Amino acid sequence: MSAPITTTVPLTIRVENAYATGAVFAHVLAVEVPPPSDDLDAWALDTLIPFTGEGPQYADTPAIYEVEILTAPTTHAYLVGLTVTAEG
């Protein structure tokens, strides 16, 4: 019998939002995301960056967003330490 197909992957991520105003926010989140594609960079941008941001009060403020994967299941252990950064 083969292993079940994974439709989501549980991760613990660290999100940091650093705004041009000097405000910096960090959060540790437990999330469920689609399994990674062959292009890890594109997957990380498409899947992890949406967890960034502090809401409408910062919507028009330039920022640097960073997400780091802290924990992943054994089947996806290669994701631990993966970091993606975006500007907005």
Order of alpha helices (4+ residues) and beta strands (2+ residues): beta-beta-alpha-beta-beta
